[in-house]
Amino acid sequence: MKTFGEIIKAKREEQNLPLREISALTSIDQSIISKFEKGERKPSREQVLKFAEIYNLPQNDLIISWQSDKVAYDLMQENDAEEILKVAESKVKYLKTIKK
């Protein structure tokens, strides 16, 4: 399962695009894009949507990858990560019902 950074790097390389060109298309500094690709920095939602547009990727797929990376990196050092995820899933379902 690829991370957000691995996905955008693979697409950039597949399309033979240098970082400077992606930087120009996204208005994001190429050193920051490099950090996104390496997983050293996390993009904003707006930046994720720019990558989806440039690489012609489904927005939802890229958002899911980006959001799941945030959760995974946050929980990977926790001993009870799986249990935390189960409880969080239940809480999301509950919160959606009360927000309607």
N, C-alpha and C positions, 0 to 999 in steps of 0.2 A: 504494500500500500504506500503510495507516494505522498510526500508532504507537499504543501502548497509550493514551497521553493523548488522542489524537484520537478514539479509539473511545469512551472513557468520557465525554468531553465531548459528542460527538455524541448518545450515548444519553441523557445528562442533558437536553440541549436538546430532543431529540425527544419526551421525556416531560414537557417543561415543568417541570422540577424545579429550584428554586434551590439554590445550593451549601449554604445553611444546612440545607435538608431532607436532602440527602445526608450532610451532616456528622452530623446527628442519627441517621440510619439506620446509619451506619458507625462512629460514635464516633471519627471522624477530624476534626481541626480543618479548617474550610473553607479556610483559607489554604494548608494542606498539599494538600488536594484540588485547589485551583487550580494549585499547582505541579506536581502529577501531570499535570493536563490540559495544561500548557504544556511538559511534558518537562523541567522544572527540578529535579525530584526523583523518585526511584524508590520505588515502594511495596514493601512486603514481600509475600511469597507469601500470607500470611493476608489482607492488605488486598486483594490482587487477587481472592481468592476471595469476599470480601465484595461487591466490585463486580459480580462475575459473578452473585451471588445477587440483588442489588438490581435490576440491569438485566436479569435473566433471560437472561443470555448463557451459552453453553456454557463451562464452566470450562476445558476443554482449549484452546479457541480463545483465551481471554484469557491463559492461562498461556503459550501459544506466542508471542503478541504481546509480552507482558511480557519473557519470556526473550530473544526475538530482538532486542528493543530494547537490552537490556543488552549483548548481544554486538556489535550494530551500532555503538552509541555507543563501545564500547571499541575497536573496530577501525577506525573510519572515518578516522582520521588515519594509519593504517599504509599504506605503499606496497604491501605484499604481502598485503593483507587477504584477497583471494580464496584465495591459497595457504595462508594461515593457517587459513582456514575448512576447506579440503580436508583439511589435516593433522589439525585438531581433529576433524573428522567420523570420520576413520580411528581416531583415538585413542579416541573415544567407543565405537565398535564394539568395539575391542580391550578396553577396560576393562570393557565389559558381559560379554564372554566370560570374563574372569578373575574376575569378581565373582559368578558363578553358583554 
